[in-house]
Amino acid sequence: QLQASGGGLVQAGGSLRLSCAASGRTFSMFAVGWFRQAPGKDREFVAAINWGGSSTSYADSVKGRFTISRDNAKNTVYLQMNSLKPEDTAVYYCAAVRTYSGIYYSAGDYDYWGQGTQVTVSS
């Protein structure tokens, strides 16, 4: 089970840190991704991290502003979001897939999903 948290309302230029906490499994066996979905739009890839944290990847729209990291001892993955823009407004979801083979960019590759946390950036 994945639990996403940390969303909220922030002004443009502000920061938020999202957390994705896992229970019931050895989280270090899983690659984790963050996706987001704005109203009327498809769910899109934001960032991903491999099982050990040595490999990360970002969507071009967030590169240089967002940082994904993980603490396997705490069964938690983080998404630090800086320099937020109104276009970052969306429901953010974390997802996990059991793999040692890298990171994944497609929502269909992930087996487990959190419930989503709302991020709203005001201009």
C-alpha positions as CSV (number, residue, x, y, z in Angstrom):
1,Q,0.0,0.0,0.0
2,L,1.3,3.5,-0.9
3,Q,0.3,6.7,0.8
4,A,1.1,10.0,-0.8
5,S,1.1,13.1,1.2
6,G,2.5,16.7,1.3
7,G,0.3,18.4,-1.2
8,G,-1.2,21.8,-0.6
9,L,-1.7,25.3,-1.8
10,V,1.4,27.4,-2.6
11,Q,2.2,30.6,-4.4
12,A,4.1,30.5,-7.7
13,G,7.8,30.3,-6.9
14,G,7.2,28.4,-3.7
15,S,8.1,24.9,-2.7
16,L,6.5,21.7,-1.5
17,R,7.8,18.3,-0.6
18,L,5.7,15.3,-1.4
19,S,6.2,11.9,0.4
20,C,5.2,8.5,-0.7
21,A,5.2,6.0,2.1
22,A,4.9,2.2,1.6
23,S,3.7,-0.4,4.0
24,G,3.6,-4.1,3.9
25,R,6.5,-4.6,1.5
26,T,10.2,-4.3,1.3
27,F,10.3,-0.9,-0.5
28,S,13.9,-1.3,-1.6
29,M,12.8,-3.9,-4.1
30,F,10.7,-1.3,-6.0
31,A,11.3,1.4,-8.5
32,V,9.0,4.4,-7.8
33,G,7.6,7.0,-10.0
34,W,5.6,10.2,-9.6
35,F,2.9,11.1,-12.0
36,R,0.4,14.0,-12.1
37,Q,-3.0,14.6,-13.6
38,A,-4.5,18.0,-14.1
39,P,-8.2,18.5,-14.8
40,G,-9.1,17.5,-18.3
41,K,-5.7,16.1,-19.1
42,D,-4.1,12.7,-19.2
43,R,-1.9,11.5,-16.4
44,E,1.7,12.4,-17.1
45,F,5.1,11.2,-16.0
46,V,6.9,13.6,-13.6
47,A,9.9,11.7,-12.1
48,A,11.2,8.2,-11.3
49,I,13.9,6.6,-9.2
50,N,15.3,3.1,-9.3
51,W,15.3,0.7,-6.4
52,G,18.6,1.9,-4.8
53,G,18.3,5.6,-5.6
54,S,21.3,5.6,-7.9
55,S,19.3,6.4,-11.0
56,T,16.7,9.1,-11.5
57,S,14.8,10.6,-14.4
58,Y,12.6,13.7,-14.9
59,A,10.1,15.1,-17.3
60,D,11.5,18.0,-19.2
61,S,8.9,20.3,-17.7
62,V,10.2,19.8,-14.2
63,K,13.9,19.2,-14.8
64,G,16.0,21.5,-12.6
65,R,13.1,22.3,-10.3
66,F,12.0,18.9,-8.9
67,T,14.2,16.3,-7.2
68,I,13.2,12.7,-6.4
69,S,14.9,10.8,-3.7
70,R,14.3,7.9,-1.4
71,D,15.0,6.6,2.1
72,N,14.6,2.9,2.0
73,A,15.1,2.6,5.7
74,K,12.0,4.6,6.1
75,N,10.2,3.0,3.2
76,T,9.6,6.5,1.7
77,V,10.2,8.3,-1.6
78,Y,10.2,12.1,-1.7
79,L,9.5,14.6,-4.4
80,Q,11.0,18.0,-3.6
81,M,9.3,20.6,-5.8
82,N,10.9,24.1,-6.0
83,S,10.1,27.1,-8.2
84,L,6.6,25.9,-8.6
85,K,4.5,27.3,-11.4
86,P,0.7,27.4,-11.9
87,E,1.0,24.8,-14.6
88,D,2.3,22.4,-11.9
89,T,-1.2,22.3,-10.5
90,A,-2.5,18.7,-10.5
91,V,-3.2,15.7,-8.4
92,Y,0.2,14.0,-7.8
93,Y,0.3,10.2,-7.6
94,C,3.2,7.9,-6.6
95,A,3.5,4.5,-8.1
96,A,5.7,1.5,-7.6
97,V,6.9,-1.6,-9.5
98,R,9.0,-4.4,-8.2
99,T,12.1,-4.4,-10.2
100,Y,15.9,-4.2,-10.1
101,S,16.2,-3.4,-13.7
102,G,15.9,0.3,-13.8
103,I,13.2,3.0,-14.0
104,Y,10.0,3.3,-15.9
105,Y,8.2,6.1,-17.6
106,S,4.8,4.7,-18.5
107,A,2.0,4.5,-16.0
108,G,1.1,1.1,-17.3
109,D,4.4,-0.3,-16.1
110,Y,3.5,0.3,-12.5
111,D,1.6,-2.1,-10.4
112,Y,0.9,-0.2,-7.2
113,W,-0.5,3.3,-6.8
114,G,-1.1,5.8,-4.0
115,Q,-4.3,7.7,-3.6
116,G,-3.0,11.0,-4.9
117,T,-2.3,14.4,-3.3
118,Q,-3.5,17.7,-4.6
119,V,-1.0,20.4,-5.5
120,T,-2.3,23.8,-6.3
121,V,0.0,26.7,-7.3
122,S,-1.5,30.1,-7.4
123,S,-0.2,32.9,-9.6
